[in-house]
Amino acid sequence: MNLYRIISLETFVDLLHNQRERYVRPAIWDDNYEGYLFRKIENHKDRRKIIEDMYYDVCPRNYEATINNLLKLEHSKYFVYGQCWSTLFDSDALWRIYSYNRHAIQIKTTDIRIKNLLKNKSDISYEIRKVQYDVDPEDNLMHEQVLQLKERLSIYEPFFHKRRAFKHEAEVRVLIDDIRWYQIMGLSSQGANWKIHEKMQEIPADIDRINEIEKRLAEYMGHWKKKELNIDLYQSIECLNKYILGVKVHPMAEEWYVELIKTLCDEKKVKFDGQSNLYGKAEKEG
């Protein structure tokens, strides 16, 4: 599957010069509906509702699994990073949205080439999938996203759903998980579940068990927000021309700029596909 991403000159230069790809935490993206569920876990009232949905609907009355899933959600909020691609090779909407003052650059690759970049990295896991445009802000969105976890058995699932208003993007999302932090999540799980079976035998009522789950999670969650954590994670590229299939320049860019990008590509032996002809070439006067 061919994939396309429109980036700024600064990002393109960093990609070529440093031979690396930048992945950014979706939880800090501008759209407040991106990973909506992950944005809610630190709010006391919302977290209570998520715990209840987990306990009753996702892993019915399994208190250990409820605790573990909440800790996994917190891990994903802080240690999962994303990148957005599109299946559209020349989109008027995308060139206009990501214009960068008509200096935008489109890079082309494939899902296989991205997998080849990531598959041998020992400190990450990854997932590549088409985005579903089925989010409606008027729905009980937090509840719906909890149920999505059950449907796909993936803790990243909310990151693969967007509002219908963005359907024009035809997006494919790449998520990478910094698994170096799994050990800390495991220790938190052990702490939060310490002697939980004995405790739950003393309080068989569901409401009391949920209160106990909430109390334990309050002790073991929420520490990351007080720390200075990286908002991005870079992945090195061994061979640029095996990763990048082609480079194209904004359809309204000036000639000098097109030549500049061509020169940069030539220096790195990256295929240059010229300027997008989306709007046709204007005839020169004289």
N, C-alpha and C positions, 0 to 999 in steps of 0.2 A: 504494500500500500504506500503510494507516494504521499508525503507530508510536506507542508509548507508553513513557514513561520516568518512573520514580518518583524524586523528589529531595527533599532536605531544604529547610526554610524558608530557610536561609542561601544555598543554591545558587539557590533560586527568586528571592530578593531580588536577588542578584547578576545573574541573568539579566535581570530586569526593569529594575533601576536602571542597570546598566552596558551593557545591550543587547549581551551577548556570551555565547558558549557556550564552556565549558571542556572541553578534550580532555586526557586524561592518558596518560602512557606506560604501555602494558600491561605492560611488563617490570617495573614496580614494583608491580603489583597484588598483593593479598594471596595469591591462589591461586598456589601454586608451579608448577602445571601450565599456567598461562596463558603461551602463547608459550614452552613448555618448551625448545625448541631454542635460543632466544635467550639463555636463562639459562645455557646450557652453553658458550658459545663462549669464555669467558675462562678456563675450567678447562683446564689443559694436556692432561690425559688425554682429556677429552671432545672438545676441539677436534681432537685427532689423529684420533679416530674419525669426526668430522664431515668432516674433510678426506678421509679414506679413502672414505667413502660418496659424497662429491661426486665424487671422482676416478674411482671405479669405476662408480657407478650413475646419477648425475645427468647429468654431462657427461663421458662415458667417455674417460679419458686425455687430456682437454683441460686442461692445467695452467694456462693463462691463465684459462679460465672458472672453474676451481676457486678460484683466488685471488680473482677478482672476486666470486664468489658469497659467499665468506666475508666480504669487505669490505662487501658489501651487507647481509649478516646483521647485522654490527656496526652499520652505519648504522641499520638498522631498530630495533635494540634501543634506541638513544639518541635517534632523531629521528623516530620514528613514534608517533603519539598516537591514542588510541581513545576511543570513547563507546559505551555499550550501551543499546539500545532493545529493546522487545518487541512482538510482534504481538498480545499478549493485552490486551484493553481493560479487563478487570476481574478480576484474578486474586487469589484468596485467598492463594495461596502468596507472590506478590510483595508484596502489601500487608503480610503478616506479616514477611517477610524485611527489607523496607525500610520499616519502620514509623516510624522516627524519633520514638518515643514517641507514636505515633498522630497525629503532625503531618505525615506525609508528603504530598507533593503530586505529582499525576500530570499531566504535560504531554503533549499530543497533537500530532503533526505527521504528515507523510508523507515517504516516501523522496524524492519529487520536490522537496518544499520544502527538504529538507536539501541535495539536489544544487544547487538554486538558490542556497542560501546559500554553497556552497563553490566552485561552478564558475568564478566570476570572480576567485578569489583567485590572484594570480600567483605567490605564494611557496609554494604547496602543491600536491600532487596528492592524490587521495582514492579510496577504494574503499568501497562499501556492499554488504554481502552477509549472507545468513542464515548463522548459525553451524551447523556440523555437530557433532552429539553422538556422536562415534565414538572418543573417546580412552579407552583402557584402560591405567591405570598399570602393569598387569602385563605389557603388551606391551613390546617393545624400542622404547620411545616415541621416543627420539632418532633412531633409524634410520627409523622410520615417518614422522616429520615431515620428515626430509631427502627421502624419496621423494615426499612431498606437494608439495614444491617443483617436482619434475619434472612431476607430473601437471597442475598448474594453471599452471605457468610464472609463478608469482607469489611474490616473496620474502616477502610478508606472509602466505602461506598458513597457517603454524602458528597465527597469531592468530585464524583462523576455525574452529578445532577445539577442542572442550571435552569434558570427561568426561560420560559418559552420565547421571551423577547430577544434572546441571544441565539436563536436557531440559525440565523444567517451565518454564524461563524463556522458551522460544520466542524466542530472542534474534536480533536483527539488529544487526550491528556496523558502526560507521562508523570507518574508519581514515583519518587524514590524515598525509601525509608532508611534513616540512619540507624542501623541495627546495633551500633556500638552502645546504644543506650538501653538495650533490652535488659541487660543485667540489673540496672537500677529499677526498671519497671518490675522485674521479677522479685527483687527484694521488697519493694513496696507491696506487692501482692502477698508475699509471705507474712509481712507485718500486719496488713489489714485483715488477713484471714486467720491470724493466730488464735487457736483454740475456739474457732467460730462454731464448730459443731456442738461443743459443750454448751456454749452460750445460747444457740438457737433451740436446744432442747428445753431450756428454761423458759423460752418465750415463743410458744407455738403459733401465736396469732400473727397473721401477715403484717398488720400495721406495726406491731412491735418489732418484727424482724426487719422491716424496711427502715424503721428508726435506727436500729442497730447498724445496718449497712451504711446509712447516711452518716452516722457518728464516726464510724471507722474510716470512711472515705474522707471526711473532713480533716482527719489527722494525717492522711497520707497523700492527699491531693493539694494542689494550689501553691506548691513551693516554687515551681518553675517561673511563675510570673514575676517573682522578685529578683530573678537573675538576668544578667545580660547574656542573651543567647543569640547565636548567629541567625540572621533572617534568611541566609542563603547557603547553599552547599554546591561547591564546584566539582565537576567531574572532568578529568583530563582526557584529551583526545590524542591518541598516539599518531594517527595519520589523518590529516584533514580531508584529503581527497577521497578517502575511503568512507568518510562520514558525510561530507557535503557533496550532493549530486550536482548542484548548480546554484548560481547566484544571479538574482535579477534586481534591477533598480526601479524605483518608483516611476510610473509612466509620465509624470510631469517634471522630473528632475532635469536640471540644466546639463548641457553637454559636458562641461568641465567636470561635473560631479560624476557622470557616467564613466568618463575616462579615468577618474581617480579610483573608483571601485574596480574597474578593469585592471588597473595597475596593481592594486593590492591583491587581487585574485591571482594575477600572473606570477607575482612574487612568491606566492605560496602554492602555486600549481593547482589552484582550485578552479574548476570549470566556471566560466563566466558566460551567462546566457543573455547578456545585454540588458536593454531597457524594456520594460513592459510596454507592449503596443496596445494596451487595453482601449485607449481612446483614439488610436490611429496617429500617424505622424503628420504634423502640420507642414505644409509646403513652405520652403524658405523663399523669402522675397528676393527678387533680382535673379 
